[in-house]
Amino acid sequence: MHAIGIDIGGTKIAGAVVDELGAIVRSERVPTPGDPALLEDAVVAMIRSLSAGEPTAAVGVAAAGFIDAAQSIVYYAPNIRWRNEPFREKLEARVGTTVVVDNDANAAGWAEFRFGAGRLVSDMVMLTIGTGVGGAIVAGDRLFRGGFGAGAELGHMRLVPNGIACGCGQHGCLEQYGSGRALLRMANEIADAGGIGQALARAREEHGALDGRLVGDLIAGEDPGATAALRQLGHWLGEASASLAAVLDPQRFVFGGGVAVAGDLLLDPIREAFLEHLPARGYHPEPDFVIAELVNDAGVVGAADLARVWVAEHA
């Protein structure tokens, strides 16, 4: 039986009909409305369009924010004006089918675990390196949500005491050292210092500011300044992974998001810093470090499969 996955992003809503093997049968995309009521209408319209003539078991919806453990209420969404929003109840009343709601990083991590880079292991941690840092944990073949449903916010793990201020209200979170925004800050600092940062400085002068595409192009060309910034980023991610390994003991770390396209240029410094900070190194089994495989489809595929899992468990 097919399921529908909906991934609500800051700029677009992606939806797809997904089969039991994680393959996308049909997909749609629309811009994300800024108004919550219009956003709900857009999601309902997409569900109706995707389900037309297609028997589906359930609908999974993924969105950034804190979702309760029952996969029903959005406690808080940073990019949408949702506070204690009963989104599942509202959608089920309008579309007449089972709906489950989950965090977008959880959905992407579950997709990688089931159909992508995390398959064939039982315990996995995924870090999504985009504008911020998203996280997902699979332990014993089950997605970890925590007692209230707001667990696995790995981007807000404290990494540097009294460090850089974070949007969550704290200081020194991983998100301030291991994200795409952090990479741009590091690249600008290297550009300011001259030396190996000359190409970064030229690019900034020509375009007015550095952005992810410019830095990514320089990394792909193995520019020493841009590569140094990426190595700094990888170091912080590796140090954070060592702390996570001490608590969770995963068999595999999966890295997704835009920065992960750097591949081994990112993974190499992560592995080095991980081993440097791993407790009881030499006696603690070492996990694999891999790049995510599903890329932009992970959210819809994971959301659909989580809906299918919910139906199977509650049949």
Steps between C-alpha positions, in 0.01 A plus 500: 500500500631842407521791743522875450787705638486880537810702591429861603806714445564869546457577130321198352265216585604171339267204479520150356330165476755249629495121471606242760860498372542875535462574129313813396205424274380856444598837646394866520646826629345837582632816671452516877236764590596730784155490661432185710139470376612518137776250573244256638288548188805433280582176685138382476490577127825310446376196693178493296690536173752227583237258626273536198461154345772361725413283805720620786543363852566832674658843475820606675580869540849624591573850628776674691418544868402317816235233443336308784574130556157407359603650162205734516556848647765746387620658825713758321609559141776756441402585140121482537279684750401173668481476878330186643343447158277186475607451140429129476143542628432783256634310200320174582170690529549642151653210304329205671808279532759422764763774537814503712725802556871481574812714517663549159844384617342188651330428168822545302696287745240225489510499120879456505470225759236308307604557140827692483840532663386359836353173380644176639577653843275511806642815664569818305544872553431745218615862496356726231737787425299781345425854614483345846575149625220243510522166672342157508574195715404140430563264792417131485323541164266765644493874454582680824264788583541539877237509772326811366578450129754783483816289526795472257541878461869433449571843357432644843738278691738727692842476340688810622425637850410870477551479123327676211139603566243272339149574379364255759600742777810311616871536420748261343257262326631265232289691248729802542810295414385221268244660266504666159478838673801407711693404187434845351616668821821296499557573130460875562747486788755325277436756223564783748833344604648501147750228407309188403179705512580710192262314268222528757567872534490547121173311470350708780612824337368399157159387626451727800485211748591133530218250469474123505535466124817709482667319789381164366654572159832591662489183712432294188806664342700413814578865576717495816301772680159348437632152581643633829156636592345162421761325715414728792134410454587129480706523818204630700268238352751226584535621857122507540475150348745367759275628778196350331679167464573493873126524568336321206769261366370504139639270235482774238497878472324636192555859384249672275412852390659736253848499655516119479550516122868558586523126574834385637625858521248532784518145635880489535526777763189362672666160538826656621332712767272213600797274574681781678208549740360146523501374861707182550634516147646167396245310706176662386366355171515761226190583292483568127473855364305532175319755286120485470366346179142622459582875496188709421258205505576391858230713663206375293622139495553495877169671575311249285672201659443630854130524416506144371675383818240677716215326320670160533561546873146622569311260275 
